[in-house]
Amino acid sequence: MPLVESCRPVKCNRVALGRVRPYLPGNAGYGKFKPMSFARKVWHLIVAVKDGLSLVFLLLFFFALYAVLTARRRPAPIRSACC
């Protein structure tokens, strides 16, 4: 794949397939706030919480399965018939 290094009138990002995207300084005119960066951070937080909860529930499930499989029934003690 040919890569484009630069173009003379405007600085350009290095892009595959010969397509050139112009480099816009200053976060593309949004200042310090990028609209998608907040959504991306929220999405990563939601995914992290989901991963943590799934790990906890998997650990609880396998602990309960282990407890059920290793539990032994003990027979009731024999009591004498008299007093």
Backbone bond lengths (Angstrom), bond angles and torsions (degrees), N, CA, C in turn:
res aa  C-N    CA-C-N  psi(-1)  N-CA   C-N-CA  omega(-1)  CA-C   N-CA-C  phi
1 M - - - 1.449 - - 1.524 109.16 -
2 P 1.283 116.83 129.28 1.459 118.14 178.11 1.527 110.29 -74.89
3 L 1.306 115.13 140.26 1.457 120.61 177.95 1.517 109.62 -112.47
4 V 1.304 115.90 138.83 1.453 121.27 178.90 1.517 107.50 -96.50
5 E 1.307 116.48 121.53 1.460 121.07 -178.62 1.528 111.76 -81.17
6 S 1.305 116.99 -51.16 1.461 119.11 -177.93 1.520 109.45 -161.67
7 C 1.315 116.15 166.73 1.451 121.84 171.88 1.524 107.46 -131.96
8 R 1.268 117.69 153.95 1.459 120.88 -169.74 1.536 115.13 -72.49
9 P 1.341 122.04 -49.07 1.458 119.06 -173.21 1.529 113.69 -67.37
10 V 1.323 117.43 -37.03 1.470 121.39 -176.25 1.519 107.50 -134.39
11 K 1.344 116.83 144.11 1.457 118.76 173.33 1.525 108.33 -65.02
12 C 1.332 116.79 142.41 1.457 120.33 -178.17 1.514 110.15 -130.14
13 N 1.310 115.61 150.98 1.454 121.21 173.62 1.512 109.47 -76.65
14 R 1.326 115.25 153.09 1.461 120.93 178.58 1.522 107.94 -78.96
15 V 1.319 116.93 116.97 1.460 121.69 -172.69 1.519 109.01 -130.55
16 A 1.349 116.26 141.75 1.460 120.52 178.38 1.525 110.69 -73.71
17 L 1.305 116.51 163.93 1.467 125.30 176.36 1.517 113.35 65.60
18 G 1.299 117.89 18.78 1.436 120.15 173.94 1.517 115.40 76.41
19 R 1.319 118.67 -1.14 1.464 120.03 177.55 1.527 108.80 -78.51
20 V 1.287 116.26 142.59 1.455 120.76 -176.28 1.524 108.98 -119.46
21 R 1.336 115.10 126.29 1.458 119.98 172.89 1.520 108.35 -107.43
22 P 1.302 118.62 128.92 1.463 119.09 -179.94 1.525 110.93 -68.02
23 Y 1.312 115.30 143.29 1.461 122.10 177.28 1.518 108.07 -85.97
24 L 1.310 117.62 120.94 1.456 121.07 179.11 1.515 109.07 -105.41
25 P 1.309 117.92 112.16 1.465 119.88 -178.95 1.524 111.22 -69.25
26 G 1.314 116.74 157.00 1.461 121.17 176.42 1.506 113.38 76.49
27 N 1.329 118.15 37.70 1.466 122.63 176.48 1.519 112.58 57.09
28 A 1.281 116.48 40.39 1.464 123.41 174.29 1.520 112.74 59.09
29 G 1.309 117.42 31.97 1.452 120.43 174.27 1.514 114.89 84.87
30 Y 1.322 118.63 5.62 1.463 120.24 179.86 1.527 112.42 -93.74
31 G 1.291 118.45 -0.15 1.452 120.39 -175.86 1.518 109.25 73.30
32 K 1.334 117.69 -139.25 1.460 120.68 179.65 1.523 112.08 -85.31
33 F 1.316 118.13 -17.52 1.461 121.49 -176.99 1.517 110.28 -94.20
34 K 1.325 115.68 118.81 1.457 120.88 173.63 1.519 107.21 -104.93
35 P 1.316 118.65 125.04 1.463 120.48 -175.11 1.521 113.66 -59.04
36 M 1.307 118.74 -37.23 1.463 120.37 -176.97 1.512 112.70 -82.73
37 S 1.326 118.78 -16.09 1.462 119.49 -178.66 1.526 110.61 -68.02
38 F 1.323 117.93 -37.29 1.469 120.95 177.75 1.518 110.32 -65.69
39 A 1.333 117.30 -44.93 1.462 120.95 178.90 1.522 110.50 -63.61
40 R 1.317 117.57 -38.25 1.462 121.20 179.24 1.528 110.60 -64.86
41 K 1.328 116.92 -41.47 1.470 120.03 179.35 1.523 111.00 -66.28
42 V 1.322 116.85 -40.88 1.467 120.46 177.47 1.520 110.08 -63.82
43 W 1.327 117.26 -42.31 1.467 121.02 179.31 1.531 110.65 -62.15
44 H 1.332 117.62 -43.58 1.459 120.54 178.75 1.528 111.06 -64.10
45 L 1.319 117.71 -35.75 1.462 120.93 177.14 1.524 110.61 -66.09
46 I 1.327 117.14 -43.30 1.468 120.92 179.11 1.526 110.27 -63.07
47 V 1.317 117.32 -42.65 1.466 120.85 179.53 1.524 110.50 -65.70
48 A 1.320 118.19 -38.82 1.466 121.03 178.69 1.525 111.15 -64.70
49 V 1.333 117.17 -41.72 1.469 120.43 178.13 1.523 110.03 -64.77
50 K 1.326 116.93 -42.66 1.466 120.92 178.07 1.520 111.35 -60.82
51 D 1.321 117.50 -44.36 1.459 121.33 179.20 1.523 111.30 -63.94
52 G 1.319 116.93 -40.58 1.463 120.30 178.74 1.514 112.03 -65.19
53 L 1.327 117.08 -43.91 1.463 120.10 179.13 1.524 111.65 -65.49
54 S 1.323 117.15 -40.01 1.467 118.82 179.27 1.527 110.39 -65.79
55 L 1.323 118.27 -37.43 1.457 120.96 176.70 1.523 111.16 -63.42
56 V 1.327 117.25 -44.39 1.467 120.87 179.55 1.520 110.65 -62.47
57 F 1.324 117.85 -45.88 1.466 119.93 -178.49 1.530 111.96 -68.17
58 L 1.320 117.97 -35.16 1.463 119.56 175.37 1.524 111.05 -65.43
59 L 1.323 116.99 -42.21 1.466 119.64 177.10 1.522 111.53 -62.83
60 L 1.335 117.23 -42.80 1.467 120.35 177.53 1.518 111.57 -62.82
61 F 1.328 117.60 -41.96 1.453 121.14 -179.70 1.528 110.96 -62.43
62 F 1.319 117.84 -48.12 1.457 119.51 -177.72 1.526 111.85 -71.70
63 F 1.318 118.13 -30.31 1.462 120.04 173.95 1.527 109.95 -65.65
64 A 1.319 117.59 -43.65 1.467 120.99 178.43 1.527 110.56 -65.35
65 L 1.315 117.92 -40.59 1.461 121.20 177.56 1.526 110.90 -62.50
66 Y 1.310 117.37 -43.39 1.459 121.41 177.10 1.527 110.72 -62.80
67 A 1.337 116.84 -42.15 1.470 120.40 -179.73 1.524 110.85 -63.73
68 V 1.318 117.24 -40.53 1.473 120.38 179.87 1.524 110.77 -68.05
69 L 1.311 117.20 -41.62 1.462 120.24 -176.49 1.526 113.23 -74.03
70 T 1.310 118.94 -25.78 1.460 121.01 -178.95 1.522 112.92 -97.83
71 A 1.317 117.94 -5.60 1.468 120.23 -179.98 1.528 109.28 -70.16
72 R 1.319 116.41 139.04 1.460 121.46 178.12 1.513 108.49 -115.54
73 R 1.293 113.34 140.24 1.459 117.64 173.76 1.513 108.19 -85.67
74 R 1.284 116.03 130.27 1.452 120.05 177.19 1.516 108.37 -104.11
75 P 1.317 116.97 132.77 1.464 117.83 179.18 1.529 110.21 -67.27
76 A 1.314 114.46 150.40 1.460 119.95 178.71 1.517 109.53 -65.00
77 P 1.318 117.81 145.13 1.470 119.14 178.74 1.537 111.20 -65.95
78 I 1.282 115.19 144.48 1.477 120.94 -179.72 1.514 108.50 -80.63
79 R 1.309 115.52 125.29 1.464 120.84 178.24 1.512 109.09 -100.70
80 S 1.236 113.88 148.13 1.472 117.07 178.67 1.532 110.05 -74.98
81 A 1.301 115.88 152.24 1.463 121.25 -176.61 1.532 112.00 -74.73
82 C 1.276 115.52 -29.76 1.464 116.89 -179.50 1.527 110.52 -90.85
83 C 1.229 116.96 160.16 1.459 128.95 -179.59 1.455 112.61 -3.96
